[in-house]
């Protein structure tokens, strides 16, 4: 498999080592939905679904069924997720000691 760059050069990338190879890619390198799914460890369908919902950035290349983002867009998107992540909140039902005043009611 090869990955295109905006300059038109092709860079060979082995599918089995794409996650490792991604770190070395230039920000202008174009990545496919298949690569995006591999980076997110999700299915290709979930990438297309997220794109349709507007969760993903707008692709730099959309021609018929061809969709490509830049590696830089992916990196910026991940950074944005980390910055927008809410503080960790304990899940589940509130504990009793937070519901009743200490000392009990008379």
Secondary structure, DSSP 8 states (H G I E B T S, - for coil): -EEEBTTS-EEE--GGGHHHHHTTS-TTBEEEHHHHHHHHT--HHHHHHHHHHT-S---SEEETTEEEEEHHHHHHHHHHHHHH-------SS--HHHHS-TT---
